Amino acid sequence: MTEIRVWKAGRLEPMPIRELPEPPSSVHLLGPTVFLVALGVGIGESYIWPRLVLVFGPGIRWLFLVGVSLQAVVMLEMARYAMATGESIFSGAARVAKPLMWFFFATAILVYIWPGHLSAGASALEQVTGIPWVVSACIGLLLVGVAFTLAKVIYNLLEKVLSLLIGLLVVGTAVVASMVGNLSDLTGTLTGMLHFGYFPEAAMSATWFPILVGAIAFAGPSGMQQMWYTLHLRDKGAGMGAHIPRIRGLRHADEEEAMPSRGFMFDTDDPDELRKWKGWRRWVTFDALLLFWGITMLVTISFTVLAQSAARENPDVRHLIESDRREAALSAMSDTFSAAGGPMLGSVFLGFIALIGLNATLGLFDSFSRGQADMTYHFVPGAQRFRMSHLYAAFLWGLIIFAIVILLFGPAHGPDAILDTLAFLSAFAMGAYCVVLLLVNNRMLPKPIRPNLLINLIIGFGAVFYLGMLFYCLFNYGVVVS
């Protein structure tokens, strides 16, 4: 009888050795990055960074370049563990120490149950259609639940829908920016990214420094969004994720294969397996650089040009943007574009804001439910009596029902008294997952596929930056990052 070879990692069940699938072509149009883009391209890209450019000038954008580039490296390191094992980074954290995983489980519930993205998008939609934002938001939530419930494979549905919506957002904002902006706006926005070291004295104030730190930290996805990406990689069948069944909609739950209790590892001593591994790394690197880094950068450039154009045409817009009256500023920008190019142009701008809210809601609801279901299935005693699809549906509909109740009776972003705590937890999670990445990828993976010194230094810098700046803002200014 042939002995089953395994890779022992941490104190959890060892991973059986399986064959790594052949990698696809590196150049591709669709990938799990669409989930990160949907979650990452939000108010930071459409409002906060344009606002900082108006206050401090285009030279401040070099900090955005640093932030989004750091996020791209984090994304690649999240992918390293997920593609090598077929496990989520939550399981990797549990292999190091289970309390680490439970911290992320609790943080997700505290931070991500509030339907703030949806309410912002629905508010913009109300200005275009006249439909009360609470009505459209509640209807949208129910439609999301029904669509996810009826889908045969949830990942397939979401990848197609988000790819279409993000394509509309990228192309649409670029077209409108080219219509209302000028070459000077674009040139300043682009060259500002190379103004390394520029840091105006006013940025060190108690008003602006926490905002600036938060903007850098949340350049792209924030909080736990990078961790959820590992689950989308698995359902995409990336690397060893090909050996893990995909989550199905509740209607098709009975078709789901049994979920293994652990992931798998490939033979890192086999040159052919390492050849395939390098192919998968090229595939995900293309995803990170072009689809994630490129799209996030392009959308932010477009919105920065739009903000500069609106502020030049209407001084009131500049005042509203600088004073942090976000909803009023976005409405004023819409009015300015209507005056410059007709009512349709103003409505299109608000449509983009609504689209950002929809993208974020679809990505967030799926990611939250997927992450909580994964941790529950593997680490809550007795949970494996249920299928993963059942647990996913339970978290999804629980989130939808809670969101509807909050939209009808409470503040969408959460009670004001706990907003700072939630912001702290979100930023703290980013520093924490950098530490987890260093531990997981350097201790739980075989040596031939561990990250090199440069990558470890970059991730270590991320941990120091996120945690260091968070506590600096807290103790020096009495506030968390904004």
Secondary structure as GFF3:
##gff-version 3
##sequence-region A 1 482
A	DSSP	beta_strand	6	7	.	.	.	ID=ss1
A	DSSP	beta_strand	15	16	.	.	.	ID=ss2
A	DSSP	alpha_helix	33	40	.	.	.	ID=ss3
A	DSSP	alpha_helix	43	43	.	.	.	ID=ss4
A	DSSP	pi_helix	44	48	.	.	.	ID=ss5
A	DSSP	alpha_helix	49	56	.	.	.	ID=ss6
A	DSSP	three_ten_helix	58	61	.	.	.	ID=ss7
A	DSSP	alpha_helix	62	85	.	.	.	ID=ss8
A	DSSP	alpha_helix	89	96	.	.	.	ID=ss9
A	DSSP	alpha_helix	98	112	.	.	.	ID=ss10
A	DSSP	alpha_helix	116	129	.	.	.	ID=ss11
A	DSSP	alpha_helix	133	150	.	.	.	ID=ss12
A	DSSP	alpha_helix	154	180	.	.	.	ID=ss13
A	DSSP	alpha_helix	183	192	.	.	.	ID=ss14
A	DSSP	three_ten_helix	201	204	.	.	.	ID=ss15
A	DSSP	alpha_helix	209	217	.	.	.	ID=ss16
A	DSSP	alpha_helix	225	236	.	.	.	ID=ss17
A	DSSP	three_ten_helix	239	243	.	.	.	ID=ss18
A	DSSP	three_ten_helix	250	255	.	.	.	ID=ss19
A	DSSP	alpha_helix	271	286	.	.	.	ID=ss20
A	DSSP	pi_helix	287	294	.	.	.	ID=ss21
A	DSSP	alpha_helix	295	313	.	.	.	ID=ss22
A	DSSP	alpha_helix	315	322	.	.	.	ID=ss23
A	DSSP	alpha_helix	326	341	.	.	.	ID=ss24
A	DSSP	alpha_helix	343	379	.	.	.	ID=ss25
A	DSSP	three_ten_helix	383	385	.	.	.	ID=ss26
A	DSSP	alpha_helix	388	409	.	.	.	ID=ss27
A	DSSP	three_ten_helix	416	418	.	.	.	ID=ss28
A	DSSP	alpha_helix	419	443	.	.	.	ID=ss29
A	DSSP	three_ten_helix	447	449	.	.	.	ID=ss30
A	DSSP	alpha_helix	453	477	.	.	.	ID=ss31
###
